Amino acid sequence: RVYRSGGHHLPSSSQQLRARGSRLSVPGASATYLRQALTSMCRSSGAAATPAAIAHPLSSAAQAASGLDGKAIQTLQRSSFPSAKEILAAIPARCYERPLWRSMMYAALSTGLTLATALLAYAYLPLCAAALPLWIAYAAINGTIATGCWVVAHECGHGAFSTNLVVQDAVGYVLHSALLVPYFSWQRSHAVHHSRTNHLEEGETHVPAKVSEEQMRGLLRTRERLGKPLYTAYNIFMHLVVGWPAYLLAGVSGGPANGVSNHFWPHYPFSPRLFPGKWKTKVYVSDVGVAATLALLYAWSCAEGSAWPVVAVYWGPYLVVNMWLVLYTWLQHTDVDIPHYAGEQWTWEKGALNGTVDRPYGAVLDFLHHRIGSTHVAHHLCSKIPHYHALEATLAIQAAFPEHYLYDPTPIWKATLRVACNCIAVEEAPSSASWVYNKTPAAKAQ
C-alpha cells in the first residue's frame, strides 16, 4: 500500500496510513501551543524513575515515538541486506546521466534567485532598527534560497554535476567558497561520511557518543536538571547555530577515528588523519577560496563605510544556510530508532539503507533545495546520481527493496523536536547487533 507525500509514493501499511495520515500537515501554532507541544513531545517518566520503569529503546513505546514505527530495527532482526551491486542494478541506467547543460541550469536558477532577492533587499529595505523584522524575514528567505546553491556545490563535490571534471570543480569551488565552505576539504570529509555512514568509530558528522561515556552521562543528567523543553531548545541552538563552524574548525561531532580535525589547517595541533596525502594541498586551495570571499566582504564593508550593510545582506542569510545544511544531515541519519554500528557490526549497505531516512520537506523546499532531504536514501546509495534523477531512483529503490527503504512522514518541525530531545547518546542493542538511542537513558546513567 502506498500514499503520496512530498511528490512521490511512499510505502506504508494500512495501520501506518491511519496513524500517520494526520501528521502530514503542520498546524499553525501560537507560542503557547508550541510550548505545550514541546512539553508533550519530551515528556517521560522523569529523573526519579527507576531503571525498570524506563522504556528500552527496542520496546514498542520507544519505536512508536518515530514515524518509522521501529522499521529499521525490525529489519535488522529479520532481514538480510542486498549487496551494493544489487542496489545499484535496481536503479535505472538513465539516473546516472548528468548532462552539463541541465546541471548548469539548476546552478543558474539557484544563484539567480539568491542574487535577485539580495539585490532587492539591498535596494529597498531601510537599514535601521525599525526595519529589523524585515531584515530577519529577508535572512530567512534568502538563506533558504541560497541553500540551493550549497546543494548544487555539494553535488559537484560528489561528481554528480557533470562528466566534465574541470567545469564541475570550478562551479563547486566558486559556489561553496562564496558561502565560506572550504570546497575540497569538505569534499573529503563528506566522502568519509558517505563511505562510513552511521559508523560509531569511523563515521563523520553527527556521530553519537555512548551512554557509558562519562561526558555523556553528565550531559544526560544535565538534561534532566534543565528540564526537557529547555534542553531541547538548547540542543537545537547548539546544532543549528554553533554546529557548522564547530565542525569545520574542530571536527565536533566527527568520529573518534579521525581525531580533532580542522578543515582549514590539516596539521598540528589538529589531527591530520582526515586529510591524508594530496588532500593537505587541496585544503590549502580551499582556504584560498574562503579567504578571497572574506576579502571581498571586507572590501564591501570599506566601500560602504560600515559593516552593517554586509551584516544585513550577507551574514544573516549565511547563518540560515548553515542551519539548513546541519538540519538535513542531522535528521537524515538520526532518530530514536535509527541504528548506528560499531566495528564489525557495520557494513556499507547497513549504513546507507538502514542509517538513512527520507523525510517530507514539502514542494517549496524540494524545489529550492533540489530534493536533498526527500531523496536522501538514493543519494547515499549512489552519490553520483544528480538531484533531477533522484526521485526516479528513489521510486526504483522503494519498489526493489520495500522492506529496507526508510521514510518517516513526521513533519520536520516535530521530528526536530523529537531528535533534539531524545537523541543524545546510544547504547548497544545486542538483539539487533547495533546501537540505538535510549528514549530516556538519564536514570540509567545515574
Secondary structure, 3 states (H helix, E strand, C coil): CEEEECCEEEECCHHHHHHHHHHHCCCCCCHHHHHHHHHHHHCCCCCCCCHHHCCCCCCHHHHHCCCCCCHHHHHHHHCCCCCHHHHHHCCCHHHHCCCHHHHHHHHHHHHHHHHHHHHHHHHHCCCCHHHHHHHHHHHHHHHHHHHHHHHHHHHHHHCCCCCCHHHHHHHHHHHHHHCCCCHHHHHHHHHHHHHCCCECCCCCCCCCEECCCHHHHHHHHHHHHHCHHHHHHHHHHHHHHHHHHHHHHHCCCCCHHHCCCCCCCCCCCCCCCCCCCCHHHHHHHHHHHHHHHHHHHHHHHHHHCCCHHHHHHHHHHHHHHHHHHHHHHHHHHCCCCCCEECHHHCCHHHHHHHCCCECCCHHHHHHHCCCCCCCHHHHHHCCCCCHHHHHHHHHHHHHHCCCCCCECCCCHHHHHHHHHHHCCEEEEEHHHCEEEECCCCHHHHC
